[in-house]
Amino acid sequence: MKIHEYQGKELFRKFGIAVPRGIPAFSVDEAVKAAQQLGGPVWVVKAQIHAGGRGKGGGVKLARSVDEVRTLAGQMLGMQLVTHQTSPSGQPVRRLLIEEGADIKKELYAAMVVDRVSQRVVLMASADGGMDIEEVAAKTPERIHRVAIDPRTGLTDAQADDIARKIGIPDPMLAQARTLFEGLYRLFVETDASLAEINPLIVTGDGKLVALDAKLNFDPNALFRHPDIVAMRDLDEEDPAEVEASKYDLSYISLDGNIGCLVNGAGLAMATMDVIKLYGGSPANFLDVGGGASAEKVTEAFKIMLRNPDLKAILVNIFGGIMRCDVIAEGVIAASHAVSLKVPLVVRMKGTNEEQGKALLAQSGLPIITANNMAEAAEKVVAAAKGA
């Protein structure tokens, strides 16, 4: 789960991380009022969307008067902001952050992530912060410094000081860096974050260390512990199909192909998409119904897949371990009737009650294409999609 920059900065403040003064705005009038409340000669008008690269896309602008704040807010609100992290059509801007200007002397980078190799939280930092950090990572990875954090001790003062010195923070500012890095680590752990990124982390003209941006992602499996963070969720920023799927505990991700996939198990779902690609097709989604799929769940899964206007065929690929094949077959039949299925449907089942499941499909009277293995299923669904 992602949150907006202004929400991330609220959390930063709680953990002692210095951020500029700023006020969110949902209309032009609110943006003007925010600038007047903040005061000062310079403001930054920032589009709030769940994507990076806003500056390059025209979503971060400097205003030198309240009238300019009004003009920029009017231009940004409702615009389709296109960045390297959005779709080609962009993301509509519905929220702004009006922030006081900053005297930027140096731009740095800092982030907390989970390193699956060391199985620890890692602090990453670089002296090359700003809009081109991805290029730094790709071309000069040695300029990004890392330290794996022992969960028994947390981030130590020595580790924080070492990273700070490596990215060029002068000794008189080490105490500030220590507070910031240790606060970022505590935030990461205590909120069950999966990413906590500051880009840029700036050194100001008067020697302050300030988080000029905030990007926070959270582990969805831990959100039940954080109702305050769940309350920050902006459903307008998420795919409507994925939001609907979450209501039924379906793991769904939209893709740009035309073959719908309904599978039980994330690993099998990934393998199914791979074999569809191998046979020349393109998956329209990742959809894991889990180990306890009911007829209702399968019906909702079909409805969600069929919202895609480009859908040409559906592949149901089930391994009956915890999930019984006959239960899935009943769900597939019920779903096909409920949605008046008009696209070709290929079903492959293996495992518990496999024969009963196949018998149910055969007796249903529905034009279901059956397959005995994944290769055959992929070949048939790709052919069906091309002939649809």
C-alpha positions as CSV (number, residue, x, y, z in Angstrom):
1,M,0.0,0.0,0.0
2,K,1.2,3.5,-0.9
3,I,0.5,6.9,0.6
4,H,0.9,10.4,-0.6
5,E,3.9,12.6,0.0
6,Y,2.1,14.9,2.4
7,Q,0.9,11.9,4.4
8,G,4.4,10.5,4.5
9,K,5.7,13.8,5.9
10,E,3.2,13.6,8.7
11,L,4.7,10.3,9.7
12,F,8.2,11.7,9.3
13,R,7.4,14.4,11.8
14,K,6.2,11.9,14.3
15,F,9.6,10.1,14.1
16,G,11.7,13.2,14.4
17,I,12.6,13.6,10.8
18,A,12.8,17.3,9.7
19,V,10.5,18.3,6.8
20,P,9.5,21.6,5.3
21,R,6.2,23.2,6.4
22,G,3.4,22.3,4.0
23,I,-0.4,22.1,3.7
24,P,-2.4,19.7,1.4
25,A,-4.9,21.3,-0.9
26,F,-7.8,19.7,-2.8
27,S,-8.9,22.9,-4.7
28,V,-7.4,26.0,-6.2
29,D,-8.9,28.1,-3.3
30,E,-7.4,25.7,-0.7
31,A,-4.0,26.0,-2.5
32,V,-4.1,29.8,-2.3
33,K,-5.2,29.7,1.4
34,A,-2.4,27.3,2.1
35,A,0.2,29.7,0.6
36,Q,-1.2,32.6,2.5
37,Q,-1.1,30.6,5.7
38,L,2.5,29.5,5.2
39,G,3.7,33.0,4.2
40,G,7.0,33.7,2.6
41,P,8.1,34.8,-0.8
42,V,8.4,31.4,-2.5
43,W,6.2,28.3,-2.5
44,V,6.4,24.9,-4.1
45,V,3.3,23.5,-5.7
46,K,3.5,19.7,-5.8
47,A,1.1,17.2,-7.5
48,Q,0.2,14.3,-5.2
49,I,0.1,11.0,-7.1
50,H,1.4,7.6,-6.3
51,A,4.3,7.7,-8.8
52,G,7.9,9.0,-8.9
53,G,9.3,11.4,-11.5
54,R,6.8,14.1,-10.8
55,G,9.3,16.9,-11.3
56,K,10.3,15.8,-14.8
57,G,6.6,15.3,-15.7
58,G,5.7,18.9,-14.7
59,G,4.1,18.0,-11.4
60,V,6.4,20.1,-9.2
61,K,6.6,23.8,-9.8
62,L,8.0,26.9,-8.0
63,A,5.7,29.8,-7.4
64,R,7.0,33.3,-6.5
65,S,3.6,34.9,-5.7
66,V,0.2,33.9,-4.4
67,D,-1.2,34.6,-7.9
68,E,1.3,32.2,-9.4
69,V,0.2,29.6,-6.8
70,R,-3.3,30.1,-8.0
71,T,-2.3,29.7,-11.7
72,L,-0.2,26.6,-11.1
73,A,-2.8,24.9,-8.9
74,G,-5.4,25.5,-11.6
75,Q,-3.1,23.9,-14.2
76,M,-2.2,20.9,-12.1
77,L,-5.5,19.9,-10.6
78,G,-7.2,17.6,-13.0
79,M,-4.2,17.2,-15.3
80,Q,-3.1,13.8,-16.5
81,L,0.5,13.6,-15.0
82,V,2.7,11.3,-17.0
83,T,5.9,10.1,-15.5
84,H,8.2,7.1,-16.0
85,Q,6.2,5.3,-13.2
86,T,2.7,5.9,-14.6
87,S,0.9,4.3,-17.6
88,P,1.3,6.2,-20.9
89,S,-2.0,7.9,-20.2
90,G,-0.8,9.2,-16.9
91,Q,-2.4,9.7,-13.6
92,P,-5.1,12.3,-12.8
93,V,-4.0,14.9,-10.2
94,R,-6.7,15.3,-7.5
95,R,-4.5,16.6,-4.6
96,L,-1.7,19.1,-4.2
97,L,0.9,19.9,-1.5
98,I,1.7,23.6,-1.0
99,E,5.1,23.8,0.7
100,E,7.4,26.5,1.8
101,G,10.5,27.1,-0.4
102,A,13.8,25.6,0.7
103,D,17.4,26.9,0.3
104,I,19.0,23.9,-1.3
105,K,22.7,23.7,-0.9
106,K,23.1,19.9,-1.7
107,E,20.8,17.1,-2.7
108,L,21.3,13.6,-1.2
109,Y,19.4,10.3,-1.2
110,A,18.4,8.0,1.7
111,A,16.1,5.0,1.9
112,M,15.2,2.0,4.0
113,V,14.4,-1.3,2.2
114,V,14.3,-5.0,2.9
115,D,17.2,-6.9,1.5
116,R,16.0,-10.5,0.9
117,V,19.6,-11.8,0.5
118,S,20.8,-10.7,4.0
119,Q,17.2,-10.9,5.3
120,R,17.7,-7.6,7.0
121,V,16.5,-4.0,6.7
122,V,19.1,-2.0,4.8
123,L,19.9,1.7,4.9
124,M,20.9,2.9,1.4
125,A,22.3,6.4,0.9
126,S,24.0,8.4,-1.8
127,A,25.6,11.8,-2.4
128,D,23.8,11.9,-5.7
129,G,20.2,12.6,-4.8
130,G,17.5,14.1,-7.0
131,M,15.6,13.2,-10.1
132,D,18.3,11.0,-11.7
133,I,18.9,8.5,-8.8
134,E,17.8,5.6,-11.0
135,E,20.6,6.5,-13.5
136,V,23.1,6.6,-10.6
137,A,22.0,3.2,-9.5
138,A,22.3,1.8,-13.1
139,K,25.6,3.4,-14.2
140,T,27.5,4.0,-10.9
141,P,26.1,1.7,-8.3
142,E,29.3,2.1,-6.2
143,R,28.1,5.6,-5.3
144,I,25.1,4.1,-3.4
145,H,26.3,3.1,0.0
146,R,24.5,0.4,2.1
147,V,24.5,-1.0,5.6
148,A,22.5,-4.0,6.8
149,I,20.9,-3.4,10.2
150,D,21.0,-6.1,12.9
151,P,17.4,-6.3,14.3
152,R,18.8,-7.0,17.8
153,T,20.6,-3.7,18.0
154,G,18.8,-1.5,15.4
155,L,20.8,1.1,13.5
156,T,23.7,2.1,15.6
157,D,25.3,5.6,16.0
158,A,28.5,4.3,14.4
159,Q,26.6,2.9,11.3
160,A,24.6,6.2,10.9
161,D,27.8,8.3,11.2
162,D,29.7,6.1,8.7
163,I,26.9,6.4,6.1
164,A,26.6,10.1,6.7
165,R,30.3,10.7,6.1
166,K,30.3,8.5,3.0
167,I,27.6,10.7,1.4
168,G,29.5,13.9,2.3
169,I,27.6,15.2,5.4
170,P,30.1,17.3,7.4
171,D,31.0,16.4,10.9
172,P,29.1,19.3,12.5
173,M,25.9,17.9,11.0
174,L,26.5,14.2,12.1
175,A,24.1,14.5,15.0
176,Q,21.3,15.6,12.7
177,A,22.1,12.8,10.3
178,R,22.1,10.3,13.2
179,T,18.7,11.5,14.3
180,L,17.3,11.3,10.8
181,F,18.6,7.9,9.9
182,E,17.6,6.3,13.2
183,G,14.2,7.9,13.0
184,L,13.8,6.6,9.5
185,Y,14.7,3.1,10.7
186,R,12.2,3.3,13.6
187,L,9.5,4.4,11.3
188,F,10.2,1.6,8.9
189,V,10.1,-1.1,11.6
190,E,7.2,0.3,13.7
191,T,4.9,0.9,10.7
192,D,5.7,-2.4,8.9
193,A,6.9,-0.4,5.8
194,S,8.4,-2.1,2.8
195,L,10.0,1.1,1.5
196,A,10.9,4.4,3.2
197,E,12.6,6.8,0.8
198,I,13.8,10.4,0.9
199,N,14.7,11.8,-2.4
200,P,16.0,14.4,-2.2
201,L,17.3,14.7,1.3
202,I,18.7,18.2,1.3
203,V,21.4,20.2,3.1
204,T,20.1,23.7,3.4
205,G,22.1,26.9,3.2
206,D,22.0,27.3,7.0
207,G,23.3,23.8,7.7
208,K,20.0,21.8,8.3
209,L,19.3,18.3,7.0
210,V,15.7,18.2,5.7
211,A,13.6,15.6,4.0
212,L,12.3,17.4,0.9
213,D,10.2,14.4,-0.3
214,A,8.7,11.3,1.3
215,K,7.9,8.0,-0.3
216,L,6.4,5.3,1.9
217,N,5.1,1.9,0.9
218,F,3.6,-0.6,3.5
219,D,3.3,-4.4,3.7
220,P,-0.4,-5.1,3.1
221,N,-0.2,-8.2,5.2
222,A,0.5,-6.1,8.3
223,L,-2.1,-3.3,7.7
224,F,-4.4,-4.9,10.3
225,R,-2.0,-3.6,12.9
226,H,-2.1,0.0,11.5
227,P,-5.7,1.4,11.1
228,D,-4.2,4.9,11.1
229,I,-2.2,4.1,8.0
230,V,-5.1,2.3,6.3
231,A,-7.1,5.5,6.8
232,M,-4.6,7.2,4.5
233,R,-5.3,4.9,1.6
234,D,-6.4,6.8,-1.5
235,L,-8.5,4.4,-3.6
236,D,-8.6,6.9,-6.5
237,E,-4.9,6.2,-7.0
238,E,-5.4,2.4,-7.4
239,D,-6.7,0.3,-10.2
240,P,-10.5,-0.1,-9.6
241,A,-10.3,-3.8,-10.5
242,E,-7.6,-4.4,-8.0
243,V,-9.6,-2.5,-5.3
244,E,-12.7,-4.6,-6.1
245,A,-10.6,-7.8,-6.0
246,S,-9.2,-6.9,-2.5
247,K,-12.8,-6.9,-1.1
248,Y,-13.0,-10.7,-1.9
249,D,-9.4,-11.5,-0.8
250,L,-8.3,-12.0,-4.4
251,S,-4.8,-11.2,-5.3
252,Y,-5.2,-9.4,-8.6
253,I,-2.9,-7.2,-10.8
254,S,-3.9,-5.8,-14.1
255,L,-1.6,-6.4,-17.1
256,D,-1.7,-5.3,-20.7
257,G,-2.5,-8.6,-22.4
258,N,-5.7,-10.2,-23.6
259,I,-5.8,-13.6,-21.8
260,G,-7.3,-13.7,-18.4
261,C,-5.7,-16.0,-15.8
262,L,-7.5,-17.5,-12.8
263,V,-5.1,-19.6,-10.8
264,N,-4.7,-20.9,-7.2
265,G,-1.3,-20.1,-5.8
266,A,1.1,-17.2,-6.6
267,G,3.8,-19.5,-7.9
268,L,1.5,-21.3,-10.2
269,A,0.1,-18.0,-11.3
270,M,3.5,-16.8,-12.3
271,A,4.3,-20.0,-14.1
272,T,1.0,-19.8,-15.9
273,M,1.8,-16.3,-17.2
274,D,5.2,-17.5,-18.3
275,V,3.8,-20.5,-20.3
276,I,1.2,-18.2,-21.9
277,K,4.1,-16.0,-23.1
278,L,6.0,-19.0,-24.2
279,Y,3.2,-20.0,-26.6
280,G,2.9,-16.5,-28.0
281,G,0.1,-15.1,-25.9
282,S,-0.1,-12.2,-23.5
283,P,-1.7,-12.4,-20.0
284,A,-4.3,-9.8,-19.1
285,N,-3.8,-10.2,-15.4
286,F,-2.3,-12.0,-12.4
287,L,-5.1,-13.5,-10.4
288,D,-4.5,-15.8,-7.4
289,V,-7.8,-17.0,-5.8
290,G,-5.9,-18.6,-3.0
291,G,-6.4,-22.0,-1.3
292,G,-10.0,-21.5,-0.1
293,A,-11.8,-20.2,-3.2
294,S,-15.6,-20.5,-3.1
295,A,-18.1,-20.3,-6.0
296,E,-18.7,-16.7,-5.0
297,K,-15.0,-15.9,-5.1
298,V,-14.6,-17.5,-8.6
299,T,-17.7,-15.6,-9.8
300,E,-16.3,-12.3,-8.6
301,A,-13.0,-13.2,-10.2
302,F,-14.7,-13.7,-13.6
303,K,-16.6,-10.5,-13.2
304,I,-13.3,-8.6,-12.5
305,M,-11.5,-10.1,-15.5
306,L,-14.4,-9.4,-17.8
307,R,-14.2,-5.7,-17.1
308,N,-11.2,-5.6,-19.3
309,P,-12.5,-4.7,-22.8
310,D,-9.4,-6.3,-24.4
311,L,-10.1,-9.7,-22.9
312,K,-10.2,-12.4,-25.6
313,A,-10.0,-15.7,-23.6
314,I,-9.7,-17.0,-20.0
315,L,-7.5,-19.8,-18.7
316,V,-8.4,-21.4,-15.4
317,N,-5.4,-23.4,-14.1
318,I,-5.9,-25.2,-10.8
319,F,-3.8,-27.5,-8.8
320,G,-6.0,-29.2,-6.2
321,G,-4.1,-29.5,-3.0
322,I,-5.9,-27.6,-0.3
323,M,-8.4,-26.5,-2.9
324,R,-10.5,-29.3,-4.4
325,C,-11.0,-29.4,-8.2
326,D,-14.7,-30.2,-7.9
327,V,-15.3,-27.1,-5.8
328,I,-13.5,-25.0,-8.4
329,A,-15.4,-26.7,-11.2
330,E,-18.7,-25.8,-9.5
331,G,-17.4,-22.2,-9.1
332,V,-16.4,-22.0,-12.8
333,I,-19.8,-23.3,-13.9
334,A,-21.7,-20.9,-11.6
335,A,-19.5,-18.0,-12.7
336,S,-20.0,-18.8,-16.4
337,H,-23.8,-18.7,-16.0
338,A,-23.7,-15.7,-13.7
339,V,-21.7,-13.5,-16.2
340,S,-23.1,-15.0,-19.4
341,L,-19.6,-15.8,-20.5
342,K,-19.0,-14.9,-24.1
343,V,-15.2,-15.4,-24.4
344,P,-13.5,-18.9,-24.8
345,L,-12.7,-20.6,-21.5
346,V,-9.9,-23.1,-21.2
347,V,-9.7,-25.2,-17.9
348,R,-6.8,-27.3,-16.7
349,M,-7.2,-29.2,-13.4
350,K,-4.9,-31.5,-11.5
351,G,-5.0,-32.9,-8.0
352,T,-7.6,-33.5,-5.3
353,N,-11.0,-34.7,-6.8
354,E,-9.7,-34.0,-10.3
355,E,-11.9,-36.6,-12.0
356,Q,-15.0,-35.3,-10.2
357,G,-14.2,-31.7,-11.3
358,K,-13.7,-32.8,-14.9
359,A,-17.0,-34.7,-14.9
360,L,-18.8,-31.6,-13.6
361,L,-17.4,-29.5,-16.4
362,A,-18.3,-32.1,-19.0
363,Q,-21.9,-32.4,-17.8
364,S,-22.4,-28.6,-17.6
365,G,-23.3,-28.1,-21.2
366,L,-21.0,-25.1,-21.4
367,P,-18.5,-24.8,-24.3
368,I,-15.5,-25.3,-22.0
369,I,-12.2,-26.3,-23.6
370,T,-10.3,-28.7,-21.3
371,A,-6.6,-29.4,-21.2
372,N,-4.5,-32.1,-19.4
373,N,-1.3,-30.1,-18.8
374,M,-0.1,-26.6,-18.7
375,A,1.5,-26.6,-22.1
376,E,-1.7,-27.9,-23.7
377,A,-3.7,-25.3,-21.8
378,A,-1.5,-22.5,-22.9
379,E,-1.5,-23.6,-26.5
380,K,-5.3,-23.9,-26.5
381,V,-6.0,-20.5,-24.8
382,V,-3.6,-18.7,-27.1
383,A,-5.2,-20.2,-30.1
384,A,-8.7,-19.4,-28.7
385,A,-7.6,-15.8,-28.1
386,K,-6.3,-15.3,-31.6
387,G,-9.5,-16.8,-33.1
388,A,-11.9,-14.9,-30.9
